[in-house]
């Protein structure tokens, strides 16, 4: 059973001087966001958000500008105080923490990376990465050793003595990630860290980051406005609109089964070739009445792209295996329907 690391239950954030009064009215009278603004001059930033994130998971929160995604993630380390609701991180009630407990959690258990790194321009790369450890008064030799290790994780070995201005944008972003990793936190909060970068550099950093998180088993909440990015790196995706979490699911679930027109509009341009897997479209052996003699084999988690490559030079079906055992079949027509989306 997966271990829950971050859990939010019925979290609300209402901005404004009359936020407490507005919150009571929301519960008592079911006011909508426009009604709260009109009556109380308050803005509902997050509305009744509930979800949990498992250990080692990359949980992407995706939405347009103003959807509440960055506001929501800042509740997890209490950079923003919730108006209502409960937040737990590593079994600890974040709402109930004292100022000193909160500082310790931020310093040791949660690392955060922003879109703009705010690297210290007068400090070297190594000192920038080691700065959170310096604040904790860790001896220089120790923090430099940790910094050098973190730089190695993000492929910046050899750049420790450079100043930030001597690095490209992508390299500066990796320095920011190394700085977050230096304290060895169990949770990473990533707020659109790659959105300002060129497309090719973004793709490279997305791949590097996903591999790094898998290697280090870091639980990650990743904020993005780009569904392609969320699908590329996320284990699950939460889509937000106007402060509301409208759907949570795997990349395949989001693209194949959008809950409303808002999600459908995001998902309609996404290719399914890397999302739909063999188990989504196969039929059981018992239901297949043709011959499988000489058929190629694939695994249940092989995607459409791989299945297409197997079927190019044959009209035979593809036999699907799980742990070496034949469990299903995908005919040529079934594969074509899968590409079209009608076989799922």
Secondary structure, DSSP 4 states (H G I P E B T S, - for coil): -PPEEEEEEEEEEEESTTHHHHHHHHHHH---HHHHHHHH--EEEEEEEEEEEETT-EEEEE--TTSSHHHHHTTTTTSS--SEEEEEETTEEGGG--HHHHHHHHHHTEEEE-SS----TTSBHHHHHHHHHHHTT--HHHHHHHHHHHHHHTT-TT-TTSBGGGS-HHHHHHHHHHHHHHTT-SEEEEESTTTTS-HHHHHHHHHHHHHHHHHHT-EEEEEES-HHHHHHH-SEEEEEETTEEEEEE-HHHHHHS-SSHHHHHHHTT---TTT-BHHHH-EEGGG--S--TT-EEEETT-BHHHHHHHHTT--S-EEEEETTEEEEEE-HHHHHHHHHT---
